[in-house]
């Protein structure tokens, strides 16, 4: 996997956090506690992905996972979603 592939997949978490925060989500059957759990789960997912900083050729536990930390790819939308998600949970 490449950095771009991993971050493209993580965009689903960004979109979900932003949709719940803006009230445009499709989860109308969920109560606030359930929405908070969904947001937290996706914040945790993004945090984990953004912490990948190993050599994918030397790591046997996550072989093939790229070094996201040292990548020059713009990660601002992911860090912004983490901030948004944490603020959402704190407010709700």
KOLTOR-206229 format. One record per residue (C-alpha): residue in three letters; x, y, z. Coordinates in steps of 0.001 Angstrom, whole numbers, plus 524288, in hexadecimal, padded with zeros to 5 digits. Layout:
// residues N
alaXYZ...
//
This chain:
// residues 92
unk800008000080000unk8044380DDD7FDA0unk80267819CE80632unk7F85D81ED57FC83unk7F0C18120C7FCCCunk7F05B811CD80BA4unk7EC3681FFC80CA6unk7E21081E7C801E5unk7DBE98137C809B0unk7DC6F81BE4815F7unk7D4A68266E80F13unk7C85C81EC581286unk7CB0F821E6820D1unk7CD1C8304381D9Funk7C047830AD8162Eunk7B8CA829CD82103unk7BDF4832CB82BB7unk7BAF483EE3823A4unk7AD4883A188201Funk7A9C18372582E35unk7AF648441B832ADunk7A7B484BBA82874unk79B2B8441682A99unk79ACE83F1181CA0unk79D08830D882052unk793818260A81D0Cunk7935F8203E82ABCunk7867F8260A82F3Eunk7832981996836B3unk78F2B81B3A83F5Cunk78E818220784C7Aunk798E982BA8850E5unk7A0B38218185867unk7A14A818CB84C61unk7A58D82424843D6unk7B03D8277884D9Aunk7B5198196784D2Cunk7B573819CF83E51unk7BCF28268E83E4Funk7C689821AD8489Cunk7C8F18152284129unk7CC3781CD8834EDunk7D4B3826A683C48unk7DC3581B1D841F4unk7DD7E815228345Funk7E3128219B82E9Eunk7EC348237C83A28unk7F173815C783859unk7F3808176F829CFunk7FA6F8246D82B76unk803AC81E1383543unk808FF813EE82BADunk8178F816DA82B92unk81E9B80A1A82948unk826278048581DF1unk81C727FBDB816BEunk8275D7F2E781216unk82CAA7F01F81FBBunk820477EED2827C3unk81AA97E12B8281Aunk80E797E51382FC0unk809C47EF27825E2unk811587EB61819CEunk80D8D7F3B280E48unk807A37FEE481618unk80E3C80B80811E8unk814D6815C481A46unk80A398200F81B67unk8111B8289882582unk81CB482BC781CE6unk814E582D1081066unk8140883A66809F7unk805F4837C4805EAunk7FC7A8421080B0Funk7F5FC83C7E81723unk7EEE1848DB81B50unk7E127843CC81868unk7E3BB8381782139unk7E9198401F82C78unk7DDD7849B382AE6unk7D40C83E7C82BADunk7DA76839BB83838unk7D9338475C83E04unk7CB1B8486F8395Funk7C7BD83B0683EC5unk7CDA983DCD84C06unk7C67D84ACF84CC4unk7B9C384451848CDunk7BAF483A1E85377unk7BE858446185DA5unk7B28B84C6D859EFunk7A933840F5859A5
//
